[in-house]
Amino acid sequence: MIRTQISLTEEQAKRLRAHSTIKGISQAEILRQALNAYFDQDDLIRWVELARNITPVSSGYTDLAENHDEHLAEIYYEDIQRGLENL
């Protein structure tokens, strides 16, 4: 671990001491947990922003969920036909 020094307001220091006493863990551990929660939330926000930028793509099939096997077989068959034509 790396030691670091931070400055807190009187109210933050008071609340941190109280939480440390109530939870029975060090003030440093509370701060580490808070930082991890902050970073996890920040990562989630970035993923949500990335997901919003994904453009939906349509296969053109309206029944793909129900008939995906048939559509896949059709695509494979067309690929095979194209391959035979190139021989």
ABEGO torsion letter per residue (X at the ends): XBBBBBBBBAAAAAAAAAAAAAAGBBAAAAAAAAAAAAAAAAAAAAAAAAAAABBBBBAGBAAAAAAAAAAAAAAAAAAAAAAAAAX
